[in-house]
Amino acid sequence: MRDDLAFRRRIDAYLCRLVDEEEAELLRLSGELAPLCIQLRTSLTRGKRLRAAFLYWGWRASGQPDCDGVIRAAAAMELVHAAACTHDDIIDDSRLRHGLPTAHVAFAEVGALRWSPRDPLPGPVGHVAVRQEQPAALAMMLGDLLMGYAAQVFATCGLPGAYVARTVPLWSTLLRETIAGEFLEVLRTGNDAPEIAESLEVARYKTAKYTVERPLHMGATLGGASRQVMEAFTAYGLPLGEAFQLRDDLIGTFGDPAETGKSNLDDLRDRKPTALLATSLTLLSPPDRRLLEKILDDPALDESDAARVRKLMDECGARRRVEEMISERVSEARSALDCAAMPIEARAALGELATSAADRAW
């Protein structure tokens, strides 16, 4: 069985060393880059490390041993995730992540403080004027930097060059699919009547593939896995990735901000095309559907309005139905593990990851 905490600590330790090294290089360029250093560190200090875990167990499922090289390769997935979250927060204008201000909010709050290279972080020296659009621009550059680090870390992870070269097409696929999902979500946000199939399509490309399937494929490709294992990882990864996003949808509406570290109003205010909303609109009676649409159309939607929406979603059975969809997909993912030969330890770890990915509280 795997030691989940020990694995996360290994990923965290590597990312911490990376930030230490890059912070020194950035401050060598200019002391005014200190705010960037702070947000770089903040963006990598917390996380479930699921994407790293899926890459790692894709490698181990191929019959490969534990080694420092695969830990570094796995850490690259967390850099991709941090980049995606930074950009996603700008798009959604999210204010909190893990209980802390998101990057663009943090940049706005510090007012682009100037630091002296002689001052300990975050030692402010003085404020300078900040244009309204600057915080988002600064956060966008942070996201780009994180994605650049991901490529660098993966390419120099220490595994044989021939192994790393095998993954090049997968990197293009991962980025293409993630952008496609984000693009589709932006296009469909605010639509009056999202379809369940369309909501699941967004979930599949925006989350399922880059969270589960592609990291598994990346690890398995590094390890030289068989076609059978790759196919099993698709059969496992897609339903589990959808379950992960469905759980995220429930957390985004029903979660306690004190526990989740993020607002439970954003999805409703933005009218995100979630499967939860699409299911609600399908199950509600015509009068209740009109009431829901009226509440969601109010730009001043507040906590009392959100409570009414949650009640409607509960009473019509939408919340229960999404829970059922999660259970169905987790069961499908678990069954897929029986379709390919792999070490017992890897099969057990992936079974545990199916539970932790879909049953989390944040």
Steps between C-alpha positions, in 0.01 A plus 500: 500500500619854439603759758302798376641749751860400430440538127352848541794602715743391230313705239475798736870482583598504134268791420635692800857456375393612154340816638807575712723474194273701272440767762874556526528527122205740471624728780841501339330658196316761708382548857171628361414142403444411866117504467534247218717280724242511779216395271716235337555344841135542604374329184703187579475467878170310524322234304380142496778406252256273317642568156849420621369180659333387179819550300701315766266201506480494122878450511481237773217318320745456214720291729749779565658564843472801725773757431572870537466554124134403494433722805637797305295402194191471719568843652476645149129408501453718808661792318258449211215498749622816675525675164149390402357614835668840472353559155162356603481737798559797269228385260249444782622794709513259795606672820615204711679169454596280795387783727753747357455784250543383143802634313329789322326602823826481694679713241222759526510496880871564526466783251808383313716569804864567428753290689866564556727201443635571849159457666369160616186397316246652502670821630314783322688817423231704331187495287485585134195573289334193353270512199176307539603234249847442645417236767343267243793556263748421777309184595486393136879525483527290817288231334718508191813472716359197683425325170853573383639350819287190444664434164846567641451273802364216292772523236776497765341250739794262471322208335660370177463743211339234283227453763433874522494536121216248478272741684534801267173434310319457832603847616340654192188291553472594868528872430265487201229320695531721808472820297209352303311427822569845643402665172173306482419588860551871433280481190224315686510694829183701544296292257134482601462123479823298504463142383630221722697354208662838433586543868664157508693583182650804672579289806667236285738737323552764767553260789469125439776466246765725651426391857491123457529350152793695357720489812444121506587482130806716561631271771413187307667631185813590696501147635439329166159357591307273266210613282271301729607706802457827308148400398417400856619840620263673259212280618596582860604862455206650313218393732710571809597842365135578437417386853771734627343796319147404607622499861659839435164628373330387821774652715478823299133540594448306823850516652583693815745779408665460840595145398546537125688830509297640211167668439184293455336783307726531195351216294147629560583866436678413176235245407769245422379221269541230764331162489341594834328802347404312183351215705309746719344672201394162365340378824335817630130567446428790261422746785811403694709515187382855435582589860850353468563689177376824656738460795795417276425796273542741793853648483474578873455133594602460865520229763125504572430458127754219482327327793175505303676352198651223713157420642352476150784274387453278803124475479488415129756223547778658293758478776414135560516425127848653470612288796367196312690607188818519707445151645428355157819643357718390789362148464572509126855617565565227755373236259740623233797411721411132458555522125880522500790323663692719743683461832272442799635809678414725204150355468437554872632856489283590202200353678570722800550802276158439346348543844705802606445682169121467506432506874687811608363797690708768317 
